[in-house]
Amino acid sequence: MPMPQEYQLASQQFESFLKDAQETLGLTTRNQTYTSVQAVLLTFRHRLSPEKILRFADALPPVLRAIFVSDWQTEQFISRFGDYQDWIMDVKALRTHHNFSQETAVCQVSKALRQYVDLSHFQATLETLGADAVRYWSIDLPAEGR
């Protein structure tokens, strides 16, 4: 069996994603963008059970999947999903001195990510994870986050 296309083109796809995410986030460097994307992914991961983490990871492109599960420790689970302000506080907590994430980072990363996933599979996966997951990956800023 030949190597799946998604693995053959993983690095190129990730570079394209970073470029689009950088533009969407309004950041100036790849490193700033990487930190913001990683923070959004990890903030979400911390709110999921192990089974849900694996289900969500399967809906991501290979490099983003690797970032999402990298250094995963099951005790990092937060039982309360929280609201947009909780999420942004957690996003900004990753590498605080090098994190340029704005208040809209979760929505902006979601917008960029949706261009690089199988959208129907991604949305169906979110729905199996629950209303909080769907809300987290919305591209619309919730009223409390405005």
Secondary structure as the mmCIF struct_conf table of DSSP 4:
data_model
#
loop_
_struct_conf.conf_type_id
_struct_conf.id
_struct_conf.beg_label_comp_id
_struct_conf.beg_label_asym_id
_struct_conf.beg_label_seq_id
_struct_conf.end_label_comp_id
_struct_conf.end_label_asym_id
_struct_conf.end_label_seq_id
HELX_LH_PP_P HELX_LH_PP_P1 PRO A 2 PRO A 4
HELX_RH_AL_P HELX_RH_AL_P1 GLN A 5 GLN A 8
TURN_TY1_P TURN_TY1_P1 LEU A 9 LEU A 9
HELX_RH_AL_P HELX_RH_AL_P2 ALA A 10 LEU A 25
TURN_TY1_P TURN_TY1_P2 GLY A 26 GLY A 26
BEND BEND1 THR A 28 THR A 29
HELX_RH_AL_P HELX_RH_AL_P3 ARG A 30 ARG A 45
TURN_TY1_P TURN_TY1_P3 HIS A 46 ARG A 47
BEND BEND2 LEU A 48 LEU A 48
HELX_RH_AL_P HELX_RH_AL_P4 PRO A 50 ALA A 57
TURN_TY1_P TURN_TY1_P4 ASP A 58 ALA A 59
BEND BEND3 LEU A 60 LEU A 60
HELX_RH_AL_P HELX_RH_AL_P5 PRO A 62 VAL A 69
TURN_TY1_P TURN_TY1_P5 SER A 70 ASP A 71
HELX_RH_3T_P HELX_RH_3T_P1 THR A 74 GLN A 76
BEND BEND4 SER A 79 SER A 79
HELX_RH_AL_P HELX_RH_AL_P6 TYR A 84 ALA A 93
TURN_TY1_P TURN_TY1_P6 LEU A 94 ARG A 95
HELX_RH_3T_P HELX_RH_3T_P2 THR A 96 HIS A 98
TURN_TY1_P TURN_TY1_P7 GLU A 103 THR A 104
HELX_RH_AL_P HELX_RH_AL_P7 ALA A 105 LEU A 113
TURN_TY1_P TURN_TY1_P8 ARG A 114 GLN A 115
BEND BEND5 TYR A 116 VAL A 117
HELX_RH_AL_P HELX_RH_AL_P8 LEU A 119 LEU A 129
HELX_RH_AL_P HELX_RH_AL_P9 ALA A 131 TYR A 136
TURN_TY1_P TURN_TY1_P9 TRP A 137 TRP A 137
BEND BEND6 ILE A 139 ASP A 140
HELX_LH_PP_P HELX_LH_PP_P2 LEU A 141 PRO A 142
HELX_RH_3T_P HELX_RH_3T_P3 ALA A 143 GLY A 145
#
